[in-house]
Each structure stands twice: as structure tokens, then as C-alpha cells.
Amino acid sequence: MAKRRQTITFGTIFKIGKRYYFENKAKGVSKKSLKTDSYTTAVQEAAKRFGHLQLETDKDEQEHLLTRLQTTERQIEQAAKPRIKLKDIEAEYVKVLKRSSHSRRKLHADATGKMPLAETTLDSTLRIVKKFREWLELHHPDVKAMSEVTPVIADDFFAEIRDNKGASTYNNYRGSLHVVWGRLAIRGGIDKNPFDDIKRLQKAVIDRELHPKRPFSFDQLEIVFDKATGWIRPAVHIGYETGLRMSDVCTLRRDQLDLDGAFLDLTGQGTRKAGKEHIFYMPDSIKYVREWLATVPDSSEYVFPELAAAYLGIDRRKDRSLANKQFMRFLWKICKFETHELEYQTDDSGSVVSDSEGNPQIRRRHPVLGFHSLRVSHATYSRTGGATISDVQKQLGHSSQDTTSGYIQEDKEAVKRRLVTQHRPLPQAEATNLQTLKQLTRSLEPAVLAEFRDWVSRL
């Protein structure tokens, strides 16, 4: 119930419960929360967000004059503080990073000079800052400096992000903006980080909204291996057999390959994302790597020169999406796979909203098949084949088994087959060597058992 309503020349401020709201029906503004229980602060926010306001009563005029005086005093105080213009945020953030001390941390493999972050991480952060600046220019054109971003503005921005992005993306935006404003607080004259009150969404919310990459079925893998040509042919075999990410496959160097031994050595530099050092054995892939290298000039140090040049920006503009675009086109155009899962627009009752022709309105398209599906397939089928979670975790280079468990997507039948294979009956008495040997051979696949019997017959 409205407890107080104050009409002003260009709109109305009123209070519902403990919060003040603003509306201006003539301008199409209806019931916008000012997110404060202070009338003085409400007037300030209304003035900042919706334009200059003139109050009707003498009492309110006095309050308004006091507010303007306090605002002027703050402006004078702010003018004496250092300021960073919105357009300079990215450059200032990079400067701060380059001056950071890295004595206690290992530089990322993609770090350049004194830059501690992976290039992909830095690019993602700067891209998020740019999108926030563009949003400010559209919704708050009067905001020109970092210090002028208020908690109310931050809350408005994340309310929009929550409506249009998933929970994981929401947390990425929150983390990036909070870090940038925190690192530039002194240089930007920022008294309080406006993103402090924006809370991260909990893991349960993220899991509910997550649309992870699916593993390829065996039938799909057969199609992929059969139809792959060009660089995609060796790349899909490497991706499936080793579980490497696309970024690592794109930037493989010749000197990391042992073609005779069928090894891939990533010690020294490590993987691009996590910097994990590992040696991979890939006997099934090496044939296709040899065939591909026969088409690559010997002068190139990279296995996939065009992809590496695009990913690293060698003698051309950097384009890390080149390989992914080509691979996704291969999946839906050549393999005829459905690569995206559709999320439909719903109303308040949860019913799907349709357009005038009765077609359901699509809210978002979530990619569920891609190159990363080879990594998920490697994890899933390694586990189904009897590998422990620790084995899979080491192969994928994960720091946490929880992350690895999220990659393994076994169905119930696969789990049952694995349990039967791994089952070891408890002994009723001390087993003889022969009994132990018989017990072990029960879990062997028919082809392996036949090979074992042939070996025993030749003893």
C-alpha cells in the first residue's frame, strides 16, 4: 500500500513499503524502483536517472535545495579526486595488470610480457567492460567516469543481464566488473565498489540452467570420422583420443610430436587454458597426423598453420573463432547434426509464448554439440571403459574431480556394464593363484579373452 505520494513537475515519487518509486506516465515511465528507503536519496536517483525535477511544495523545495547543495559539494569533492573516463577503462586496467607483482604466481602460458592473465581471460574481461560501457551510453548517457557508476546503476544492469543471459554468464559479468572496478579504485577515485552488493548466483542455480556440451554417440562419431576432411580429419581424432581443447589442437607445434612413438609432449609450456603439463599417447591418431603433415609446408612450425595464425594473430588479425566456425559448419552442414538446444519464451504461468502465426518464440539457442563434445566423449567413454575418475581427471588436466564428474555423462546401461566389468567378488577363503587368474579373466572382453587364450596356449 502506498504510504506517501509526492507529485513533482516531471513525474511522481511515491513510497510502497520501505522503497521509493518513480513514474512519469506522460513520458512512458511507470513504477521504476529507486532502490532506497531515503527520500533524499530517492530524489537524487530520480534526478540522475530521469532528468532534472522541480518540487511543488515549499517544504519539498527546501529539501530539494539542500539535496542540490549536497550534490554540488560532492561534485566539488569528486572533481578533486582522480578520475578515469569510461572510454579509458580498458587501457587503464591493462596498465595496472602490467605493474602487478607476479613473484608468488606462475605466469600463464599465454601471458605476454608482464601480463599475468591468459590472453583469453583478459580478452573476455575487456569485452565485458565494453558491453557495460555501451549499456551506460544507452541508458545513462550522463555517466562519464567510473566513479559515477552507482550501486543502483549496477543493479539495473544486472537485472537486465539476468533476464537475457544464463546464470554462468551472469557470474562471469559480475566477477569481471567487480575485479576491474576494484583494481582501479584508487586511480579512479572510487570510494565504494558499485558491484559489491551484486551477489554471485549459487552453483545450484547454475546447474539448473546449464546446457553442457553432450558427448557424441558412437554412431555420430562414426559419421564425424568418415566425413571429416582437411584439417578437421586429424583434429577430430586428436581431440577424441587425447581430450584436448580446440585451442590446444589449433596451436600444436611439430616439435611437440613424436611421430614414431605416437606421443604428444606438452611438458614445458603446458595446455593453453590451465597450463597443465602432460604427455599424451595417441596411436590411433598418428596416421591421420602424418597424412595431414604431408600437405603442410616443412617451413611451418605449426601442425595447423592457418588455424595457429588466426588463433595467435601471426601476420594477420587475430580470430580465435575461425576453427570453431568451420567445425560447427561441418557438423550441421556435412554431418546434418542438430547442434543447438532451443529455449523458448514463456509467460508468467510458464506457458510457451507463440507469435501471430502460432510458432513458439525462441528465447535462446544453446550449443550442445561442438569440438568440446570430443573432450566430453573422451571423458565419458574412458570412464565407461573402466578408467577411474582420477585417471580421467589427470588426462583432462582438471584441478577438481567435481569438474571431471560433470564431463562424464554415462547413461544407466553404461553404468551397469561398467559395474559388471569392474566387479570383483569377495573371497570366501584365501584364493589360490589359479582362482585369482580365473576371476580376472571373467571380466575380459571376448576378443581380449581369445587373445589371452592364444597366448596361454603358446606358453
VOGU-3710 file (C-alpha; in Angstrom, 3 decimals, decimal comma):
1> makrrqtitf> 0,000/0,000/0,000  1,310/3,452/-0,960  2,222/5,415/2,175  3,425/8,618/0,573  2,970/10,159/-2,861  4,728/13,396/-3,847  3,874/14,923/-7,215  6,686/16,756/-8,980  6,695/18,707/-12,186  8,183/15,984/-14,356
11> gtifkigkry> 6,972/12,862/-12,592  5,920/11,366/-9,293  7,917/9,902/-6,415  5,977/7,621/-4,090  6,710/5,064/-1,399  5,487/1,477/-1,212  6,545/-0,338/1,913  10,130/0,729/2,573  11,125/1,569/-1,015  10,607/4,711/-3,107
21> yfenkakgvs> 9,438/4,514/-6,717  9,224/6,962/-9,634  6,788/7,224/-12,531  6,088/9,663/-15,324  3,155/8,405/-17,365  3,456/11,289/-19,824  6,938/10,027/-20,721  6,011/6,347/-20,573  7,896/5,695/-17,331  5,901/3,524/-14,923
31> kkslktdsyt> 6,772/2,403/-11,390  10,570/2,356/-11,552  12,164/1,361/-8,242  14,694/3,876/-6,897  16,007/1,097/-4,612  16,271/3,227/-1,468  14,260/3,977/1,666  15,682/7,520/1,930  13,593/10,277/0,341  16,636/12,482/-0,220
41> tavqeaakrf> 18,480/9,653/-1,959  15,341/8,847/-3,960  15,226/12,421/-5,297  18,914/12,215/-6,199  18,453/8,939/-8,048  15,328/10,180/-9,849  17,171/13,306/-10,925  20,160/11,261/-12,079  18,156/8,671/-13,984  15,151/10,573/-15,302
51> ghlqletdkd> 16,203/14,232/-15,562  16,007/17,460/-13,509  12,981/17,536/-11,143  11,233/20,563/-9,605  9,159/20,058/-6,435  5,803/21,773/-5,847  5,650/22,471/-2,083  7,824/24,885/-0,058  8,929/22,103/2,231  9,926/19,889/-0,670
61> eqehlltrlq> 11,605/22,862/-2,355  13,775/23,303/0,733  14,649/19,610/0,714  15,414/19,857/-2,978  17,708/22,863/-2,468  19,509/21,019/0,307  19,906/17,990/-1,948  21,297/20,167/-4,752  23,717/21,782/-2,286  24,886/18,397/-1,059
71> tterqieqaa> 25,202/17,193/-4,635  27,251/20,283/-5,547  29,527/19,704/-2,578  30,035/16,114/-3,635  30,753/17,221/-7,183  33,420/19,619/-5,914  34,863/16,819/-3,800  34,739/14,423/-6,724  36,424/16,962/-9,005  39,447/16,936/-6,711
81> kpriklkdie> 39,665/13,152/-6,952  41,404/11,258/-9,728  39,001/10,233/-12,472  39,036/7,575/-15,148  36,767/8,224/-18,089  34,633/5,310/-19,222  36,363/5,153/-22,585  39,756/4,732/-20,868  38,853/1,862/-18,528  40,284/-0,945/-20,651
91> aeyvkvlkrs> 43,627/0,796/-21,221  43,979/1,726/-17,533  43,192/-1,833/-16,444  45,883/-3,244/-18,733  48,403/-0,755/-17,272  47,592/-1,869/-13,730  47,987/-5,530/-14,684  51,403/-4,930/-16,214  52,610/-3,307/-12,987  51,429/-6,229/-10,846
101> shsrrklhad> 53,924/-8,350/-8,946  53,990/-11,987/-10,027  56,593/-13,279/-7,611  54,046/-15,579/-5,950  52,311/-16,896/-9,018  53,308/-18,648/-12,190  52,701/-16,698/-15,367  50,159/-18,246/-17,688  51,487/-19,823/-20,876  49,649/-17,187/-22,919
111> atgkmplaet> 50,884/-14,285/-20,778  52,660/-11,570/-22,730  55,456/-9,588/-21,085  54,422/-8,882/-17,514  50,771/-9,719/-18,138  49,720/-12,349/-15,551  46,465/-13,382/-17,220  45,801/-15,743/-20,070  45,050/-13,741/-23,175  41,613/-15,325/-23,468
121> tldstlrivk> 40,769/-14,297/-19,889  41,902/-10,712/-20,487  40,020/-10,513/-23,801  36,853/-11,770/-22,109  37,157/-9,200/-19,299  37,735/-6,303/-21,690  34,820/-7,428/-23,848  32,512/-7,406/-20,807  33,699/-3,914/-19,819  32,998/-2,699/-23,344
131> kfrewlelhh> 29,447/-4,089/-23,268  28,828/-2,391/-19,923  30,080/0,927/-21,338  27,770/0,576/-24,327  24,851/-0,115/-21,976  25,715/3,005/-19,954  25,809/5,155/-23,092  22,312/3,956/-23,956  20,645/4,039/-20,525  22,767/6,541/-18,542
141> pdvkamsevt> 24,410/8,920/-21,036  25,207/11,409/-18,240  27,649/8,944/-16,633  31,119/9,765/-17,951  33,529/8,324/-15,368  33,999/5,119/-13,377  33,345/6,893/-10,083  29,883/7,963/-11,278  28,615/4,379/-11,546  26,339/3,827/-8,535
151> pviaddffae> 25,088/0,594/-6,911  21,621/1,396/-8,303  23,008/1,570/-11,848  24,916/-1,678/-11,280  21,730/-3,335/-10,006  19,774/-2,175/-13,068  22,424/-3,546/-15,408  22,489/-6,977/-13,760  18,705/-7,134/-13,669  18,835/-6,876/-17,463
161> irdnkgasty> 21,671/-9,411/-17,694  19,681/-11,865/-15,583  16,713/-11,533/-17,934  18,774/-12,185/-21,047  21,746/-14,327/-20,047  22,313/-17,597/-18,241  23,490/-17,918/-14,642  27,078/-18,771/-15,569  27,342/-15,731/-17,872  25,810/-13,579/-15,125
171> nnyrgslhvv> 28,578/-14,644/-12,729  31,251/-14,003/-15,367  29,959/-10,450/-15,856  29,778/-9,859/-12,110  33,288/-11,213/-11,491  34,905/-9,237/-14,314  33,308/-5,880/-13,497  33,895/-6,273/-9,762  37,594/-7,019/-10,324  38,109/-4,136/-12,770
181> wgrlairggi> 36,435/-1,548/-10,517  38,352/-2,931/-7,542  41,754/-2,801/-9,243  41,145/0,760/-10,473  39,546/2,084/-7,244  42,461/4,326/-6,224  43,238/5,644/-9,702  39,541/6,165/-10,427  38,625/7,908/-7,157  36,112/5,179/-6,301
191> dknpfddikr> 35,044/5,176/-2,638  32,896/2,024/-2,851  32,856/-0,659/-5,485  29,346/-0,393/-7,018  29,367/-4,146/-7,688  29,941/-5,172/-4,048  26,229/-5,781/-3,490  25,778/-7,829/-6,659  25,882/-11,376/-5,345  27,124/-14,344/-7,318
201> lqkavidrel> 24,469/-16,893/-8,237  24,832/-20,169/-6,387  26,029/-23,386/-8,031  22,546/-24,906/-7,731  21,143/-22,113/-9,927  23,960/-22,541/-12,458  23,455/-26,311/-12,615  19,724/-25,817/-13,186  20,325/-23,558/-16,172  23,410/-25,260/-17,521
211> hpkrpfsfdq> 23,369/-26,618/-21,068  26,662/-28,543/-21,188  28,173/-29,975/-24,327  26,960/-33,517/-24,940  29,196/-36,418/-25,890  28,909/-37,707/-29,436  27,162/-41,042/-29,663  29,164/-43,853/-31,274  27,023/-43,520/-34,399  27,761/-39,789/-34,534
221> leivfdkatg> 31,490/-40,391/-34,019  31,458/-42,809/-36,938  29,852/-40,150/-39,143  32,313/-37,469/-37,972  35,370/-39,654/-38,639  34,000/-40,793/-42,001  33,064/-37,362/-43,378  35,921/-35,270/-41,942  38,343/-33,824/-44,496  41,170/-31,279/-44,466
231> wirpavhigy> 42,405/-30,164/-41,048  39,228/-31,446/-39,399  40,173/-35,081/-40,080  43,343/-35,225/-37,924  41,939/-32,698/-35,432  38,855/-34,769/-34,515  40,978/-37,873/-33,973  43,381/-35,946/-31,736  40,513/-34,314/-29,851  38,752/-37,612/-29,204
241> etglrmsdvc> 41,819/-39,688/-28,318  43,524/-37,098/-26,050  40,597/-34,985/-24,811  42,463/-31,761/-25,718  40,600/-28,496/-26,155  40,356/-26,860/-29,564  42,770/-24,085/-28,521  45,488/-26,682/-27,828  44,832/-28,601/-31,036  44,898/-25,415/-33,160
251> tlrrdqldld> 48,301/-24,372/-31,798  50,114/-27,724/-31,813  53,739/-27,471/-32,936  55,715/-30,019/-34,899  58,393/-30,263/-32,203  55,741/-31,461/-29,721  55,037/-34,568/-31,811  56,877/-37,870/-31,657  55,540/-39,453/-34,832  57,470/-42,706/-34,393
261> gafldltgqg> 56,418/-43,253/-30,803  52,916/-41,740/-31,271  53,397/-39,291/-28,383  52,344/-35,676/-27,955  54,541/-33,847/-25,439  53,045/-30,748/-23,807  55,576/-30,528/-20,996  57,361/-27,198/-20,667  54,555/-24,990/-21,945  51,512/-26,983/-20,847
271> trkagkehif> 47,935/-26,611/-22,062  46,818/-23,133/-23,046  43,925/-22,717/-20,603  45,225/-24,302/-17,404  48,953/-24,581/-18,118  48,897/-28,288/-17,190  51,908/-30,270/-18,408  51,159/-33,696/-19,847  52,373/-36,323/-22,298  49,658/-37,916/-24,443
281> ympdsikyvr> 49,805/-41,266/-26,190  47,731/-41,250/-29,391  48,466/-44,298/-31,571  45,083/-44,149/-33,327  45,540/-40,518/-34,387  49,118/-40,528/-35,591  48,208/-41,998/-39,013  45,942/-39,051/-39,783  48,501/-36,567/-38,459  51,127/-37,987/-40,833
291> ewlatvpdss> 48,738/-37,710/-43,792  47,957/-34,100/-42,912  51,606/-33,084/-42,372  52,384/-34,331/-45,882  50,252/-31,425/-47,150  51,797/-28,786/-44,847  54,957/-26,848/-45,854  58,018/-28,005/-43,915  58,803/-24,366/-43,126  55,821/-24,099/-40,783
301> eyvfpelaaa> 56,473/-24,854/-37,102  52,758/-25,472/-36,500  50,793/-28,586/-37,370  47,826/-26,466/-38,463  49,459/-23,256/-39,773  46,284/-21,407/-40,807  44,490/-22,129/-37,533  47,530/-21,205/-35,438  47,996/-17,941/-37,357  44,358/-16,998/-36,755
311> ylgidrrkdr> 44,362/-18,039/-33,099  47,675/-16,354/-32,213  47,433/-13,425/-34,631  50,548/-14,334/-36,631  50,872/-11,994/-39,658  47,113/-11,420/-39,631  44,257/-10,155/-37,494  43,597/-12,429/-34,527  40,468/-14,542/-34,961  40,020/-17,266/-32,357
321> slankqfmrf> 36,617/-18,199/-33,689  37,849/-19,321/-37,141  38,351/-23,006/-36,301  35,136/-23,202/-34,291  33,069/-21,649/-37,096  34,471/-24,100/-39,642  33,898/-27,073/-37,348  30,331/-26,088/-36,453  29,561/-25,640/-40,167  30,953/-29,142/-40,741
331> lwkickfeth> 28,657/-30,607/-38,051  25,382/-29,110/-39,251  26,022/-28,883/-42,996  28,035/-32,054/-43,706  27,092/-34,323/-40,803  23,488/-32,996/-40,578  23,593/-32,853/-36,755  21,307/-30,742/-34,557  23,972/-28,726/-32,769  21,762/-26,425/-30,647
341> eleyqtddsg> 19,102/-26,862/-27,996  16,284/-24,310/-28,151  14,957/-22,425/-25,135  11,501/-20,944/-25,695  9,996/-17,716/-24,371  7,438/-18,328/-21,604  4,848/-16,183/-19,841  4,298/-15,802/-16,092  2,357/-19,070/-15,962  5,198/-20,976/-17,625
351> svvsdsegnp> 3,375/-21,481/-20,939  5,341/-21,105/-24,166  4,667/-17,810/-25,948  3,822/-18,032/-29,671  3,917/-15,424/-32,411  0,966/-14,332/-34,575  1,410/-17,403/-36,795  1,393/-19,818/-33,866  5,135/-20,534/-33,915  6,828/-20,730/-30,472
361> qirrrhpvlg> 9,096/-17,765/-29,809  12,716/-18,773/-29,290  14,455/-17,043/-26,390  17,941/-18,521/-26,746  19,848/-21,180/-28,697  22,244/-23,233/-26,578  25,065/-25,045/-28,428  25,198/-28,634/-27,159  27,429/-30,207/-29,821  30,792/-28,851/-30,866
371> fhslrvshat> 34,514/-29,593/-30,773  34,312/-29,659/-26,973  31,955/-32,638/-27,359  35,037/-34,671/-28,335  36,528/-33,838/-24,921  33,273/-34,827/-23,205  33,165/-38,022/-25,291  36,734/-38,856/-24,248  35,832/-38,438/-20,567  32,564/-40,360/-20,813
381> ysrtggatis> 33,824/-43,348/-22,788  37,098/-43,559/-20,827  35,056/-43,899/-17,657  32,671/-46,381/-19,277  35,693/-48,406/-20,372  36,851/-48,762/-16,781  39,120/-45,760/-16,181  38,865/-44,227/-12,723  37,717/-40,641/-12,248  41,259/-39,823/-11,125
391> dvqkqlghss> 42,619/-41,199/-14,414  40,160/-39,116/-16,429  40,881/-36,037/-14,305  44,617/-36,354/-14,953  44,082/-36,831/-18,688  41,828/-33,755/-18,974  44,035/-31,636/-16,698  41,271/-30,686/-14,265  42,117/-29,317/-10,821  38,945/-30,755/-9,283
401> qdttsgyiqe> 37,253/-34,136/-9,572  33,907/-32,314/-9,407  34,735/-30,686/-12,750  35,679/-34,054/-14,221  32,477/-35,660/-12,928  30,492/-33,003/-14,800  32,103/-34,143/-18,062  31,184/-37,796/-17,601  27,690/-38,337/-18,985  27,037/-42,058/-18,759
411> dkeavkrrlv> 23,546/-43,459/-19,186  22,235/-46,153/-16,812  23,062/-49,031/-19,123  26,663/-47,851/-19,495  26,985/-47,583/-15,719  25,630/-51,135/-15,309  28,091/-52,511/-17,885  30,986/-50,764/-16,153  29,941/-52,099/-12,741  29,742/-55,655/-14,072
421> tqhrplpqae> 33,187/-55,291/-15,666  34,753/-53,870/-12,516  33,035/-56,276/-10,092  35,365/-58,398/-8,016  33,537/-60,938/-5,773  34,750/-61,019/-2,208  36,691/-64,224/-1,426  35,183/-66,784/0,922  38,625/-68,090/1,721  42,195/-67,364/0,740
431> atnlqtlkql> 42,262/-67,665/-3,044  44,845/-69,707/-4,871  46,769/-68,197/-7,796  44,634/-70,202/-10,221  41,384/-68,967/-8,643  42,620/-65,369/-8,836  43,527/-65,816/-12,512  40,093/-67,294/-13,305  38,415/-64,409/-11,522  40,345/-61,836/-13,534
441> trslepavla> 39,594/-63,468/-16,896  35,831/-63,363/-16,274  35,813/-59,593/-16,848  37,708/-59,716/-20,152  36,014/-58,807/-23,420  35,616/-61,777/-25,826  38,298/-60,537/-28,232  40,763/-59,914/-25,392  39,928/-63,302/-23,840  40,623/-65,038/-27,159
451> efrdwvsrl> 43,973/-63,259/-27,408  44,775/-64,296/-23,830  43,926/-67,953/-24,535  46,138/-67,900/-27,622  48,977/-66,509/-25,526  48,495/-69,202/-22,860  48,475/-71,952/-25,497  51,928/-70,855/-26,661  53,493/-70,979/-23,171
//
